[in-house]
């Protein structure tokens, strides 16, 4: 059987992995995945939004949102363009804080 992070029981229906999926990923690969940062000017959030905003692939398939669309929504962006814009704005604000 495959690990929970690769099956639906390890995935959050709203996008990303749930706690069970993150624990399964850690057991299998040794990597530590943190839960999403849904608000604020956290650099992790800016990095995620920038990466996902540049991902190839559709936002909807067969009338349903894809995992990419769900993940972007979970992190506070409704589209790839919005994700890129938010990432740039967060990075700009964080640069000014130093």
Secondary structure, 3 states (H helix, E strand, C coil): CCCHHHCHHHECCCCCECHHHHHHHHHHHCCCCCCCCCCCCCHHHHHHHHHHHCCCCCCEECCEECHHHHHHHHCCCCCHHHHHHHHHHHHHHHHHHC
